[in-house]
Amino acid sequence: MASNEPLDLDEVYAFASQLGKDAGKILDDGWRRRAQGGGQAEHVEKESAVDIVTQTDEDVEAFVKTKISKRFPSHHFIGEETYSKGSSKDYLIGDEPTWCVDPLDGTVNYIHIFPMFCVSIAFILNGEPVIGIINTPFMNHTFSACRGRGAWLNETQQLPLVRNPIPPLPETAPKGCVFACEWGKDRRDLADGNLQRKVESFVNMAAEIGGRDGKGGMVHGVRSLGSATLDLAYCAMGAVDIWWEGGCWEWDVAAGICLLKEAGGLVTTANPPEDPATARIDDAKLGGRLYLAIRPAGDSTRETGRQSQERTVREVWRRVRHLDYARPGA
Amino acid sequence: MASNEPLDLDEVYAFASQLGKDAGKILDDGWRRRAQGGGQAEHVEKESAVDIVTQTDEDVEAFVKTKISKRFPSHHFIGEETYSKGSSKDYLIGDEPTWCVDPLDGTVNYIHIFPMFCVSIAFILNGEPVIGIINTPFMNHTFSACRGRGAWLNETQQLPLVRNPIPPLPETAPKGCVFACEWGKDRRDLADGNLQRKVESFVNMAAEIGGRDGKGGMVHGVRSLGSATLDLAYCAMGAVDIWWEGGCWEWDVAAGICLLKEAGGLVTTANPPEDPATARIDDAKLGGRLYLAIRPAGDSTRETGRQSQERTVREVWRRVRHLDYARPGA
């Protein structure tokens, strides 16, 4: 396809869906081979013990990149593996058609054959993810979305799952909400480091109403899956009400953000503004490394779904700390 | 079957397996009906906003109880719903054949249609769980185990998944381990309450080596699924290396403990003894409400699998706080 040819989004969507299944199959074969062969995956240390990359990871990225470059030679490609081996992590997504791929999200999970691993494929136009495909081979779930065509589980069940009508956020949110969060890789024991700020925020969200000097949120449940992509996919399902995280990269979230937005969710920044009660709620920047996602919400008699989402954003911002994640050099 | 008739464990196992699938189907129908019908599940508050029981929960327990009493009229039955509605939570499991059932483990998950919910069925002889069946309808996974017959995923894949050979625990454990833990329902903001002790323990396990006054464990990942049963099932798979939790009841853990033990895992108490380095490592009491589970482990050149499990138990005990959970009146 020449670069000036008009883009048929349905064609790209069908291609991406099949690509997700084929890539998921490679991940599936990988863990089964390890299960038969015994032992842990061969792995090399990157930055720390928590940051391990497997051969399968690289194989899947090479497979996906080759397939895309054959079918759409003019498209740009950004993959987690090739990208993170480079010297910088500049934000490189512009207006041109770009594929942004995490061949294996939940690498730690994959090494341990903990079910929450997936391949995540996004197609981006004018800086916006317009197609998102997530395939979780261990659970045999495919999540897919394309701009204007809705978000789907296994191509048949539209998201969010509960949709006739879609429930509003609880009036008492974050009370009554499932809160997803991740411990991440930054485990430095600093007095006011990211780990301490995260934990302080988690405890605020979890503690009883009235506790923590009025910051207690009494969420219904706190969940940590070890996959940003699946946190977002479950948020699009409506299973996670609130996801709050810092430190991800664009390949971790591009497909999930597409999915969540097509389902009717909201994504803004994780870091609370100066005045959480009145600040404008802007869409999260794809490369901003800070994300607060709220599930799709329907209207109630008192407010629109969007109003209940924004109310929830402000209640989260009131309870969480500022995280210190930036792009290198930024 | 008369009570003095000899017990055919294979027959009971086959019956329990089918029962798990049938009960899982009711859970599956339940969430699908809610997805179609809209809105949240009808629910009534029990002890707090985090403790919600759905009608489906009671339906599944009634179904399971009826099936068991028809097939094995002399067997005892303890189910979460009937039990927790009573005035006391005395430990009632004796030497006689007893079924211990959680019709819906992960109730919060189920309300939100977060995938980690399941039915958990255990059959207990002489106080020991000898059959365990766990069915997770959203993910279509069945875990099953019977004394002397191994532990299985979907009846075809023996557990742990990696088994030729089964890997030993890492030499640096808990570093390199997946650590599963739950925030639970006790969210009181007390200076030294269970919530604070849990969080302190989680952070010790997560923080870098050398951090937290030498207690930093730098686990590979921290995971919270919201289901004790699935934490144990994933531990039997080998996906979770360490699960540490207080506050569960016997119906939450009976099937999972059977599964884990058949797979080769270890379960002892969550609460560290006075001298973690030398204390005897006894099996957890089924009704003890405090559990530390370690995945199946193979021998290495330096130590047996059991030795590496015990070494890991001691390293966890060194990093966790004493939790305050007892049976009412105990």
Chai-1 contact restraints between the chains, C-beta under 6 A:
chainA,res_idxA,chainB,res_idxB,connection_type,confidence,min_distance_angstrom,max_distance_angstrom,comment,restraint_id
A,A35,B,L161,contact,1.0,0.0,6.0,A-B,restraint_1
A,A35,B,V162,contact,1.0,0.0,6.0,A-B,restraint_2
A,G38,B,N164,contact,1.0,0.0,6.0,A-B,restraint_3
A,G38,B,P165,contact,1.0,0.0,6.0,A-B,restraint_4
A,G39,B,P167,contact,1.0,0.0,6.0,A-B,restraint_5
A,Q40,B,P167,contact,1.0,0.0,6.0,A-B,restraint_6
A,V50,B,H220,contact,1.0,0.0,6.0,A-B,restraint_7
A,V108,B,H220,contact,1.0,0.0,6.0,A-B,restraint_8
A,V108,B,G221,contact,1.0,0.0,6.0,A-B,restraint_9
A,H112,B,V178,contact,1.0,0.0,6.0,A-B,restraint_10
A,H112,B,A239,contact,1.0,0.0,6.0,A-B,restraint_11
A,I113,B,L161,contact,1.0,0.0,6.0,A-B,restraint_12
A,I113,B,A239,contact,1.0,0.0,6.0,A-B,restraint_13
A,F114,B,V178,contact,1.0,0.0,6.0,A-B,restraint_14
A,F114,B,A239,contact,1.0,0.0,6.0,A-B,restraint_15
A,M139,B,M139,contact,1.0,0.0,6.0,A-B,restraint_16
A,L161,B,A35,contact,1.0,0.0,6.0,A-B,restraint_17
A,L161,B,I113,contact,1.0,0.0,6.0,A-B,restraint_18
A,V162,B,A35,contact,1.0,0.0,6.0,A-B,restraint_19
A,N164,B,G38,contact,1.0,0.0,6.0,A-B,restraint_20
A,P165,B,G38,contact,1.0,0.0,6.0,A-B,restraint_21
A,P167,B,G39,contact,1.0,0.0,6.0,A-B,restraint_22
A,P167,B,Q40,contact,1.0,0.0,6.0,A-B,restraint_23
A,V178,B,H112,contact,1.0,0.0,6.0,A-B,restraint_24
A,V178,B,F114,contact,1.0,0.0,6.0,A-B,restraint_25
A,W183,B,A206,contact,1.0,0.0,6.0,A-B,restraint_26
A,W183,B,V222,contact,1.0,0.0,6.0,A-B,restraint_27
A,R187,B,A206,contact,1.0,0.0,6.0,A-B,restraint_28
A,R187,B,A207,contact,1.0,0.0,6.0,A-B,restraint_29
A,R187,B,E208,contact,1.0,0.0,6.0,A-B,restraint_30
A,R188,B,E208,contact,1.0,0.0,6.0,A-B,restraint_31
A,D189,B,A207,contact,1.0,0.0,6.0,A-B,restraint_32
A,D189,B,E208,contact,1.0,0.0,6.0,A-B,restraint_33
A,D189,B,G211,contact,1.0,0.0,6.0,A-B,restraint_34
A,D189,B,R212,contact,1.0,0.0,6.0,A-B,restraint_35
A,V199,B,V203,contact,1.0,0.0,6.0,A-B,restraint_36
A,V203,B,V199,contact,1.0,0.0,6.0,A-B,restraint_37
A,A206,B,W183,contact,1.0,0.0,6.0,A-B,restraint_38
A,A206,B,R187,contact,1.0,0.0,6.0,A-B,restraint_39
A,A207,B,R187,contact,1.0,0.0,6.0,A-B,restraint_40
A,A207,B,D189,contact,1.0,0.0,6.0,A-B,restraint_41
A,E208,B,R187,contact,1.0,0.0,6.0,A-B,restraint_42
A,E208,B,R188,contact,1.0,0.0,6.0,A-B,restraint_43
A,E208,B,D189,contact,1.0,0.0,6.0,A-B,restraint_44
A,G211,B,D189,contact,1.0,0.0,6.0,A-B,restraint_45
A,R212,B,D189,contact,1.0,0.0,6.0,A-B,restraint_46
A,M218,B,R187,contact,1.0,0.0,6.0,A-B,restraint_47
A,H220,B,V50,contact,1.0,0.0,6.0,A-B,restraint_48
A,H220,B,V108,contact,1.0,0.0,6.0,A-B,restraint_49
A,G221,B,V108,contact,1.0,0.0,6.0,A-B,restraint_50
A,G221,B,G226,contact,1.0,0.0,6.0,A-B,restraint_51
A,V222,B,W183,contact,1.0,0.0,6.0,A-B,restraint_52
A,V222,B,S224,contact,1.0,0.0,6.0,A-B,restraint_53
A,R223,B,S224,contact,1.0,0.0,6.0,A-B,restraint_54
A,R223,B,G226,contact,1.0,0.0,6.0,A-B,restraint_55
A,S224,B,V222,contact,1.0,0.0,6.0,A-B,restraint_56
A,S224,B,R223,contact,1.0,0.0,6.0,A-B,restraint_57
A,S224,B,S224,contact,1.0,0.0,6.0,A-B,restraint_58
A,G226,B,G221,contact,1.0,0.0,6.0,A-B,restraint_59
A,G226,B,R223,contact,1.0,0.0,6.0,A-B,restraint_60
A,A239,B,H112,contact,1.0,0.0,6.0,A-B,restraint_61
A,A239,B,I113,contact,1.0,0.0,6.0,A-B,restraint_62
A,A239,B,F114,contact,1.0,0.0,6.0,A-B,restraint_63
